[in-house]
């Protein structure tokens, strides 16, 4: 930061001792130390303000960055890969929820889930086939 060597620091210390005197030197050093602490605090506050501003600008530029982090999406993924990744996450969550239900209610809810999934896939497939005919 400041290129102050040992010799320059020694000269400043001797000069301060001569100008201020040995009685007032500790008070001066405390004052300078307090001033330096305040400068560091202000610099840290300024730095955090700039970082907050940069994060806000990034959110405005990319409003879906939080969703990408939450879903674990990588930059450069194609829309198909994104869709597959999100559906796989949702499927994994559903399986975990079913597993939690099984632990509390035994195997009853699992059979109901399977039958409702087959019912959901069945009519959709038949209507899709019906529309093609």
Secondary structure, 3 states (H helix, E strand, C coil): CCCCCHHHHHHHHHHHHHHHCCCCHHHHHHHHHHHHHHHHHHHHHHHHHHHHHHHHHHHHHCCCHHHHHHHCCCCCCCHHHHHHHHHHHHHHHHHHHHHHHHHHHCCHHHHHHHHHHHHHHHHHHHHHHHHHC
